[in-house]
Amino acid sequence: MNARPEPMLRPWLTADATPVHEARVLTEGGSLARIVLEDQIYTLRITRQGKLILTK
């Protein structure tokens, strides 16, 4: 039986050293997270269809 892996609590790196983040960890199991870039706040939303939307 294949068990689903637990979400990673810390980002990991791909082979080309690009950080990878689990969206469900960023949203703490919910559907929304706020992301700050310099002085701007963005909203990351996971839709019911499992898509990601990033808005300012």
ABEGO torsion letter per residue (X at the ends): XBBBBBBBABBBBBAAGBBBBBAAAAAGGBABBBBBBEABBBBBBBBAAGBBBBBX
